[in-house]
């Protein structure tokens, strides 16, 4: 049964509406004051909240602000009731995340329609989210075993050969096997780190883990930091002469670990999808109160339909390019940027170029 929290101090309004909505199948929980409602919300999560913000003890839509600022309840539909339409109150309610705003006198058919609409929207959001997770699970099932088993097979196979036939192998053969084991271990480590980062971003986004430590995080972007990130990439040294780096130093509102991962993923893609000898440019500059990074390559490009469907565990042209990676890269970039309300866009012309732009907020 759908549970509705109704915050209303006037019994002449509260009791008839409680009875009417109960008669059409809703489980009604009523609270006469804002503090009473906040106490209830500490242990309960209703499907929808209706609040008369003219109640005594409620200042400037306080229950609304508390609900919408809580990671566990911010998606709960919140309907504001007011004695009359007031532009200032309406603007405040909308600014703090109200899902609807209705005025007295209350009619059952009106408020029932609003409730039904908001519950349908909530269900639609839930279906879309579940569909996304179902796709994610299917792609994990297809991709993850390959990404772990392939390097593990190589590590186990060559280590067994070294263990059993060491005396019969030449130094060149031993060196080749050791290098393969090392490369496979690095690939396995990279796969695990990307998977853990992606799941961490998902947990922060859905509120499964708190993000308080991220709220005040900053990163100083400068040329030394960008060059450090590039130097850590195994495919960078052969392409070092292809890069043009022009970075203006700036402090941005972004967790540094996430920033380094975002930049690393985009540079890796630029290297992977462009030929040696073609230019890759990296620029960072202040732009209209924000900080913009643009990474451009003269490579194969990405079709618009793929850009529109960016998601984890799906690689672009996996059959053509190296059969390594979960396809997590762009999903990690998008997830981290969304977490900070930062901008991310891809401008690509298949067969010509790809430009990835990141627009970061500055600290307040």
N, C-alpha and C positions, 0 to 999 in steps of 0.2 A: 504494500500500500504506500502511495506517495505521501511523504511526511512534509508538512508545511509549518514553518514557524511564523506565528502572527504576533507582532509586537504592537500592542494597542492598549492604552490606559483607560480609554472611555468604554465602560462596560455596555453602554447602550449601542455602541458600534460593534464592539468585540463579540458579544454573545450571540447576536443574531447572525453575524457573518460566520462565526465559528460553526453554528448549527447548520447553516445553509451549505457551507462547503463540506462539512462532514456528511451531509445527506447525499452528496454527489460522489462520494467515495474517497475523500481525502482524509488522512490522519492529521488532525489539527493539534498543534502544541501552541498554547497562548502564553505570552509573558506581558505583564503590565508595564514594565519599565525596561529601559536600555540595559542597565546593569544586570537585571535578572536574565535578560536574553543572552548577554555575554557569558554569564555563568553557565547557562544551558549549552552554549556552543563549545565550551571547553571539553565536553564529553560526548556531544552529539553532533551529527552532520546532517541537517535536514536537506531535502531535495530542492526546497525553494524557501525564500524568506520574504515576508511582507512586513513593512515597517512604516508606522505613522511617525514621521520625523518631527511632528509638532508636539509630541509627548513631552511632559516635563522631565527634565534631566537628560534630554537628548540635545546636544549642541552640534550644529553644523554637520549633520548626517554622520555622527560618530560611529554608530553600529555598522553603517555601510563601509566606512573607511577601514574599520577593523577587519571586517569580513574580506574585503577585496585586497587587503595587504597581507593576508594570511595565505601561505602557499597551499594549505590544505583545503581552504574554502573559497578561494578567489573565483572559481568557476561556478559557484552556486548562484543561480538566478536571484537577483535582489530587486524587489519592486518597492518603490518609494510612494507613500501616500502623503498628501499635503492637504491642508484645509482649502487652499485655493491656488491657482497658478501664480507663482512668483518667479520672475525671470532669474533673479539672483540665486534662489534656492534650486531652481531647475538646473542652472548652469553648474552649481556646486555638486548636485547629485550626479549629473552626467560625467563631470570631470573625475569624480571618485569611483566611477564604474557602475552606476545604477543601470539595470537592464530595462526598466520602464518607470514611468512617472505618471501617477494618476491622482485626480483630485476628488474631494468629497462633493456631494454625497455619493456613497458607494452603492452601485447597483450590482446584483449578483451576476447578471449576464455579462456586464462589462469586465468585472474582475475575474470571472471564470474564463472569459476569452483571453485575457492577458496571461493568466496562469497557464492555460493550455498551450498558448504560443511559446511561452518561455520554456516549458517542459519539453515541447517538441524540439526546440532548438538545442536544448541540452542533450537530448537523445541523439540528435543528428551529429553533434560534436563527438559524442561517445562512439557512434558508429564509425565515423571517419577515423578517429584515433585507433579504434580496434582494427579497422581494415589496414591501417599503416603498420601496426604491430604484427598482424598476420602475414603481411608481405615480408616484413623484416624477418620473421621466424622462418618463412619458406626459403628466403635467400640465405639465411644462416645455415640451414640444413644442407643446402646445395654447396655452399662455398667453404664453410669453416673446416670440414674434414680434409678437403684438398689442401688448404693453406697450412694446416698443421702437419698432415701426414707426409706431404712431399718433402719438406726439409728434414723431418724426423727419419724418413726412410733413408735419405742420403747420409745423415749423421750415423745412424746405426749400421748401415751397410759398409761404409768406409772405415768406421772404427773397428768393426769386426774383422775386416780385412787386415788392418794394421795390427790388430791383436794376434791374429792367427798366422799371418805371413810376413811379419816384419823383417825377418832375417833374409827373405828372398827378394825383397823390394829394393829398388835403387833409390838413391837420395832424391832424384827428380820425381819418381813416382810417389814417394812419401810426401814430398812438398806439395804435389798436386792434390793428394787426398786431404792433407791438413788444411789447405786453402779452401777446398770444397766444404769441409766440415765447418770451418770458420764462417764462410759465407752463408751456409744453411742455418747456422745458429743465429747469425745476425738477422736473417730473414724471419726466423721464428720469433725472435725478440721483438722485431718491428711489428709483426702481426699481432702479437699479444698486447703490446703497448697501444696500438691503434684501437683494438677491440675494447680494452679497458677504458681508454679515453672516451670513446663513443658512448659506452654504457654509463660512464660518469656524467657526461653531458646530458644524457637522457634522464638520469636520476635527479640531477639538479633542476632540469626543466620541469619535470613532473612533480617536484616537491618531495621526492622520496628521501633526499638528503638536503640539509640546509645549505644555503648559499651566502650566509652572512659574511663569510670571510672573503667573498668575491666582490661584495658591493663597493668597497673602498679601494680595491686593487688598482694599481697603476703600473704602466710600463714606459720606460724611456726608450723611444725608438731612435736609433742612430745608426750610422754606417757600421761601426764595430759589431753591434748586435746582429745586423743583417749578414755581415760577412761570417760571423761565427756560425749562424744557422746554415749558411751555404756550405761552409767547410766541413760540416758534419755529414753531408750527403755523399754517399759513395759514388754517385754518378756526376758529381760536380767537377772534380779535377779535370776530366777530359774536355769539359765544356767551358772552362774558366775564361778562355779568351772570347767566348761568345757573349758574355754578360756585360751589360752596361748598368752601373748602379749609381743612382743620384738620390741621396736621402737627406732631407732637412731634419735636424734633431727636434724631437717634440715628445712631451709627456702625454700619454693617452689613458683613458679610463678603460683598462682591460687587464685581466690576469696574465702575467707574463708567460706562464706555462702554456696557456691557451693560445696566446699570440704567437709564440714560437712554433706551435703545432700547425696553426693556420698558415703561416708563411711557409713552413716546410712543405706542407701538402701542395701548395700552389706552385712552388718552385719545382718540386718533383714532377708535377704534371707538365710544366712547361718544358722540362728537359726530356721527359718521356715522349711527348707528342710533337717534338720538333727535331729536325735533323742537325747533326753536328755541322758547325760552320754557319748556321743561321743565328741571327741575333736574338737574344732574350734581354729585355729591358726591365729594370726594377726602379721605380721612382716612388718617393715619399715626400709629401708636401702638405702644408696648411692650405685648406680650402674652405672659405666661408664659415669659419668657426668650427671646423672639423679637421681631421687629419686623413688624407687620402693616400692609399698605397695602390699602385697599379703595376701589374706584372703582365707583360706582353711578349708573346712568342710568335714566330712566323711558321707555325706548324700546320698540322692536319685540320685543326678546327674541331668544333663540337656542334652537331646539329641542334637546332632549337628544341626539338621534341625531347632530346635527352636532357637538356638544361632544365626544361620544365618539370622533369620527373626525377630531379636529384634525390637520391636516397641511398641508404647504406646497403652494402653487399651486392652492388650491381656495377660492373665495370663497363666502361665504354670501349667497344671494339676489343673485347677480351680475347677473341680468336686471333687477332692480328698482332697485338702488342704482348709483351712478356706476360706469361700466364702466372703472374704473381700479384698478390694483393686482393683484399676483400672488396675493393671498390668503395672503401669507407672515406676516402679523402675529402671529396666535396661535401659529404654529409657532415663530417667533423667541422669543416669550415662553416657551413651554414648553421649548425647547431651552436657553435661558439659565438658567432656573430649575433644570432638571434637572442642569445642570453644577455647581451649587452645593448640590445636595441640598436645595433650597428648595421651599416649597409653593406650588402654584398651583391654584386651583379657580374654577369659574364656576357661579354660582347664578342661573338665569334662568327667568323666567316669560313665555313668548311673549305679546306684546301688553301686557305690564305693566312689566317691569323686567329689568335685568341687573346683577348684582353680581360683580365680579372681585376675588378676594382673593389677595394675595401674602404669603407668610410667609417672612421672611428670617432667616438665622442671624446671630448676633452674633459678633464676633471673639473668639477665645479669650484 
